């Protein structure tokens, strides 16, 4: 009999999903270069690599292949504003739970 999620008992759905992802990773994706030299990175690749709008990529030619590598983000930009709004004294009072 199946479980509440419709998957037969004894079947690990996570294993099946991971297997499918690995198989999809082996499938080549094709993109066409536009007249302006633009290429759309296929969605499955963007999701797998965490490429989101604003992600910076570095390109190089290597052994006759085009290689794109994600540039590391600016560490300050990634955490800027994480403590919330306010001046430094207000933020420190909140962090210390002072009134």
PyMOL commands that set and color helices and strands:
alter all, ss='L'
color gray80, all
select helices_A, chain A and resi 13-26+43-49+75-79+88-95
alter helices_A, ss='H'
color red, helices_A
select strands_A, chain A and resi 57-62+65-70
alter strands_A, ss='S'
color yellow, strands_A
deselect
rebuild
show_as cartoon
